[in-house]
């Protein structure tokens, strides 16, 4: 029952994470598109930067954006913050339930580094906090100098990616890159954007002229979040695709994903602005090339079918040693009360039925056993692969 309730808790938290995440990313997409669609030439009120007419759901909307702030604070001001806060809170909750509570299975790989669960958890939390501090320092150092700031932020994420692939399992490293980026995005809202807006509101309530610098910095951080949305989404679903983390230089795959996602987001933003293709078309071939490189880098490498044939008895001995503690009709692993994804590997018929899945997960990508808790060797994987290839 405890495992069953834990699964329900995981499902409900994941559902909540998706709901609030959609809300946060949706507002990011909307407001950046709104900013870029503002008409600055249309007659407008004093202090207004631009206006936009929009239609949706059978209604017409007239939106104005002030250069700094309106002359008078309205009685009702809607703050877009809880979507970001709750996305991070639910995401960190999933990290706790899935990776901290089951660190030995999902977070630690003895072949990468021998760690106790508490050590892996400390590294995880410390890296997220230090990562935010370094990113914030980079932003303050470069200010509005876009190119060096973008390069520095990219290198910071690459540094984190290398660290994670040297410390955690493949699955754990990729999800932590996503958590690293997600923490930067959420803390941008919590530590910079909202506090800056609060200072502007406080200045207006005090009868003072609000300082434009707070709005300028908030816009910069909001734009950073916008460009990071597509890469972080892929990182968050990466555990379902172990071929991403199976590459011996997984940080390189992260770099290609960052380039592809950020450049594609740039193209969409430029379309919203209404810029001619000649001004941003350069991003399309680079994004496409990065994506092709990522696909090529993660493509399975066919191992040579050399070596003696593996008998049915030998392959069953292998699966008994490394697989059926989880993938049995009645698992003995403490984390499962039923076989994951209903995949059972107790008989030869089971092995034939799930042949391709086993080949991908256990032989090529080495994603199974989870965290390699049973210390499956490369030779054993090769033996399993030879039997699967023959059947």
C-alpha positions in Angstrom: 0.0 0.0 0.0 2.8 2.4 0.8 4.3 2.0 -2.7 0.8 2.4 -4.2 0.2 5.6 -2.3 3.6 6.8 -3.3 2.8 6.3 -6.9 -0.4 8.3 -6.6 1.5 11.1 -4.8 4.0 11.1 -7.7 1.2 11.2 -10.3 -0.7 14.0 -8.6 2.4 16.1 -8.1 3.5 15.5 -11.7 0.0 16.5 -12.8 0.2 19.7 -10.8 3.7 20.4 -12.1 2.3 20.1 -15.7 -0.6 22.4 -15.0 1.3 25.2 -13.4 4.2 24.8 -15.8 1.8 25.2 -18.8 0.4 28.4 -17.1 3.9 29.8 -16.5 5.3 29.1 -20.0 2.0 30.2 -21.5 2.3 33.6 -19.8 6.0 33.9 -20.9 5.1 33.2 -24.5 2.1 35.6 -24.4 3.8 38.6 -22.8 6.9 38.4 -25.0 4.7 38.1 -28.1 2.6 41.0 -26.7 5.8 43.2 -26.2 6.9 42.5 -29.7 3.5 43.2 -31.3 3.0 46.6 -29.7 2.3 49.4 -32.1 4.4 52.5 -31.1 3.0 54.7 -33.9 -0.7 54.5 -33.1 -2.1 57.4 -31.1 -1.7 56.6 -27.5 -2.0 58.1 -24.0 0.9 60.0 -22.4 3.5 57.8 -21.0 2.4 54.8 -23.0 5.1 52.9 -24.9 2.8 51.1 -27.3 -0.6 49.6 -27.8 -2.0 46.4 -29.3 -5.4 45.3 -30.5 -6.2 41.6 -30.1 -9.1 39.3 -30.6 -9.6 36.0 -28.8 -12.6 33.9 -27.9 -15.1 36.2 -29.6 -13.8 39.3 -27.7 -11.7 42.3 -28.6 -9.0 43.5 -26.4 -7.1 46.8 -26.3 -3.8 46.6 -24.4 -1.4 49.4 -23.5 2.1 49.1 -22.2 3.6 52.0 -20.2 7.2 53.0 -20.8 7.8 52.9 -17.1 4.5 53.0 -15.1 1.1 54.5 -15.2 0.6 57.9 -13.6 -1.7 56.4 -11.0 -1.7 52.9 -9.6 -4.9 51.1 -10.4 -7.0 49.6 -7.5 -6.6 46.1 -8.8 -3.2 44.9 -10.2 -2.8 41.3 -11.3 0.6 39.8 -10.5 1.9 36.9 -12.6 4.1 35.1 -10.1 2.4 32.0 -8.6 2.7 30.1 -11.9 6.5 30.3 -11.7 6.6 29.7 -7.9 4.4 26.6 -8.0 6.2 25.2 -11.1 9.5 25.2 -9.2 7.9 23.9 -5.9 6.1 21.0 -7.6 9.2 20.3 -9.7 11.4 20.2 -6.7 8.8 18.0 -5.0 9.1 15.5 -7.9 12.9 15.7 -7.5 12.5 14.7 -3.9 10.0 11.9 -4.4 11.6 10.4 -7.5 15.3 11.0 -7.1 16.0 11.8 -3.4 13.8 9.1 -1.9 15.2 6.6 -4.5 18.7 8.0 -4.9 20.3 4.6 -5.2 18.1 3.6 -8.2 17.7 6.9 -10.1 20.4 9.3 -9.0 23.5 7.3 -8.3 25.4 5.1 -10.7 28.4 3.3 -9.0 30.1 3.2 -12.4 30.2 7.0 -12.5 30.9 7.8 -8.8 30.4 5.9 -5.5 28.1 8.1 -3.4 25.9 7.6 -0.4 22.4 8.9 -1.0 22.9 11.9 1.4 26.0 12.9 -0.4 24.2 12.9 -3.8 21.3 15.0 -2.3 23.7 17.5 -0.8 25.5 17.9 -4.2 22.1 18.3 -5.9 20.8 21.0 -3.6 24.1 22.9 -3.4 24.6 22.9 -7.2 21.2 24.4 -7.8 21.8 27.2 -5.3 25.4 27.9 -6.4 24.3 27.8 -10.0 21.7 30.5 -9.4 24.3 32.7 -7.5 26.8 32.3 -10.4 24.2 33.1 -13.0 22.9 36.2 -11.1 26.5 37.4 -10.8 27.1 37.0 -14.5 24.0 39.0 -15.2 25.1 41.8 -12.9 28.6 41.7 -14.3 27.6 42.1 -18.0 24.5 44.2 -17.5 22.8 44.8 -20.9 25.7 43.5 -23.0 23.7 40.7 -24.6 26.4 38.7 -26.5 28.9 38.2 -23.6 26.0 37.6 -21.2 24.5 34.9 -23.5 27.9 33.2 -24.0 28.7 33.3 -20.2 25.2 31.8 -19.3 25.7 29.1 -22.0 29.1 28.2 -20.6 27.7 28.1 -17.0 25.1 25.5 -18.1 27.8 23.5 -19.9 29.9 23.5 -16.7 26.9 22.3 -14.7 26.2 19.6 -17.4 29.8 18.3 -17.2 29.6 18.3 -13.4 26.4 16.3 -13.3 27.6 13.7 -15.9 30.7 13.2 -13.7 28.7 12.7 -10.5 25.2 11.3 -11.2 23.6 8.6 -13.4 22.7 9.4 -16.9 19.1 9.9 -16.0 20.0 11.9 -12.9 22.4 14.1 -14.8 19.9 15.2 -17.5 17.1 15.8 -15.1 19.5 17.9 -13.0 20.4 20.1 -16.0 16.7 20.7 -16.4 16.4 21.5 -12.6 19.4 23.8 -12.9 17.8 25.8 -15.7 14.4 25.7 -14.1 15.9 27.0 -10.8 17.5 29.9 -12.7 14.2 30.7 -14.3 12.1 30.5 -11.2 14.6 32.5 -9.1 14.6 35.2 -11.8 11.0 35.7 -11.0 11.3 35.3 -7.2 14.6 37.2 -6.6 14.6 39.8 -9.4 11.4 40.4 -11.4 8.8 40.5 -8.6 11.0 42.4 -6.1 11.8 45.0 -8.7 8.1 45.4 -9.5 7.3 45.7 -5.8 9.9 48.5 -5.5 8.2 50.3 -8.4 4.8 50.0 -6.7 6.2 51.2 -3.4 7.7 54.2 -5.1 4.3 55.1 -6.7 2.5 54.6 -3.4 5.0 57.0 -1.8 4.3 59.6 -4.5 7.7 59.1 -6.1 8.6 58.6 -9.8 9.3 54.9 -10.2 12.8 54.1 -11.4 12.9 52.6 -14.9 15.9 50.4 -14.1 13.8 47.9 -12.2 11.5 47.4 -15.2 14.5 47.1 -17.6 16.2 44.4 -15.5 12.9 42.5 -15.1 12.4 42.6 -18.8 15.9 41.2 -19.4 15.4 38.3 -17.0 12.0 37.6 -18.4 13.5 37.4 -21.9 16.1 35.0 -20.5 13.4 32.8 -19.2 11.6 32.9 -22.6 14.7 31.6 -24.4 15.3 28.9 -21.9 11.7 27.4 -22.0 12.2 25.1 -25.0 15.5 23.5 -23.8 14.2 23.0 -20.2 11.1 21.3 -21.5 13.1 18.7 -23.3 15.4 18.2 -20.3 12.4 17.6 -18.1 11.1 14.7 -20.3 14.6 13.3 -21.0 14.2 10.5 -18.4 11.7 8.9 -20.8 14.4 8.8 -23.6 17.6 7.3 -22.2 19.4 7.5 -25.5 19.9 11.2 -24.7 22.0 10.5 -21.6 23.7 7.3 -23.0 26.3 9.3 -24.9 29.7 9.2 -23.2 29.8 13.0 -23.6 26.2 13.8 -22.7 27.1 17.4 -22.0 27.6 17.8 -25.7 24.0 16.6 -26.3 22.9 19.2 -23.8 24.8 21.9 -25.7 23.1 20.9 -29.0 19.7 20.9 -27.3 20.3 24.4 -25.9 21.3 25.8 -29.3 18.4 24.2 -31.1 15.8 25.3 -28.5 17.1 28.8 -28.0 17.5 29.5 -31.7 14.1 28.2 -32.5 12.6 30.4 -29.8 14.5 33.3 -31.3 12.9 32.6 -34.7 9.4 32.6 -33.2 10.1 35.8 -31.3 11.3 37.5 -34.5 8.2 36.4 -36.3 6.2 38.0 -33.5 8.1 41.2 -34.0 7.3 41.1 -37.7 11.0 41.2 -38.8 11.7 40.1 -42.4 13.2 36.7 -42.8 16.5 38.2 -44.0 17.2 39.5 -40.5 16.8 36.2 -38.6 16.8 33.5 -41.2 20.4 32.7 -40.3 19.2 31.0 -37.1 17.2 28.4 -38.9 20.1 26.5 -40.6 22.1 26.6 -37.3 19.2 25.3 -35.3 18.6 22.5 -37.9 22.3 21.6 -38.0 22.5 21.4 -34.2 19.4 19.2 -34.1 20.9 16.9 -36.8 24.1 16.7 -34.8 22.2 15.7 -31.7 20.3 13.0 -33.6 23.6 11.7 -35.1 25.4 11.8 -31.7 22.6 9.8 -30.0 22.2 7.3 -32.8 22.8 3.7 -31.6 26.2 2.2 -32.5 25.8 -1.4 -33.6 28.2 -3.5 -31.5 30.0 -6.2 -33.3 28.3 -9.6 -32.9 31.6 -11.3 -32.1 31.8 -13.8 -29.3 30.4 -17.2 -28.5 26.7 -17.9 -28.8 24.7 -17.4 -25.6 22.4 -20.3 -24.6 18.9 -19.9 -23.3 20.0 -21.0 -19.8 22.8 -18.4 -19.8 20.5 -15.5 -20.8 17.9 -16.5 -18.1 20.7 -16.5 -15.5 21.6 -13.0 -16.6 18.0 -11.7 -16.4 17.6 -13.5 -13.0 20.6 -11.7 -11.7 20.0 -8.2 -13.1 16.4 -7.8 -14.2 13.7 -9.8 -12.4 13.9 -8.1 -9.0 11.9 -5.3 -10.7 10.6 -7.0 -13.9 8.8 -9.9 -12.4 5.1 -10.5 -11.9 5.8 -10.1 -8.2 8.8 -7.8 -7.9 11.1 -8.1 -4.9 12.6 -4.6 -5.3 11.4 -2.4 -2.5 10.3 0.4 -4.9 7.9 -1.7 -6.9 4.8 -3.7 -6.2 4.2 -4.5 -9.9 6.6 -4.6 -12.9 7.4 -1.2 -14.3 5.4 -0.6 -17.5 4.1 -4.2 -17.1 7.4 -5.5 -18.6 8.2 -8.9 -17.2 11.4 -10.7 -18.0 11.1 -14.0 -16.3 10.8 -16.4 -19.3 12.2 -16.8 -22.7 8.9 -15.8 -24.1 9.1 -12.5 -22.2 12.6 -11.9 -23.5 11.4 -12.4 -27.1 8.3 -10.2 -26.6 10.3 -7.3 -25.3 13.4 -8.0 -27.4 13.8 -4.5 -28.9 13.0 -2.7 -25.6 15.7 -4.7 -23.8 18.2 -4.1 -26.6 17.7 -0.4 -26.4 17.4 0.0 -22.6 19.9 -2.5 -21.3 22.4 -3.2 -24.1 22.7 0.0 -26.1 21.8 2.8 -23.7 22.8 1.1 -20.5 19.8 2.7 -18.8 18.8 -0.5 -17.1 19.2 -1.9 -14.4 18.3 1.4 -12.6 21.4 3.0 -11.3 23.1 -0.2 -12.3 22.4 -1.4 -8.8 23.2 -5.0 -9.7 26.6 -3.9 -11.3 25.9 -5.4 -14.7 29.1 -5.5 -16.7 29.7 -4.6 -20.3 30.5 -8.2 -21.1 27.2 -9.3 -19.6 25.4 -6.6 -21.7 27.3 -7.9 -24.8 26.1 -11.5 -24.0 22.6 -10.3 -23.6 22.8 -8.4 -26.9 24.1 -11.5 -28.8 21.2 -13.6 -27.5 18.7 -10.9 -28.4 20.2 -10.5 -31.9 19.9 -14.2 -32.5 16.2 -14.2 -31.5 
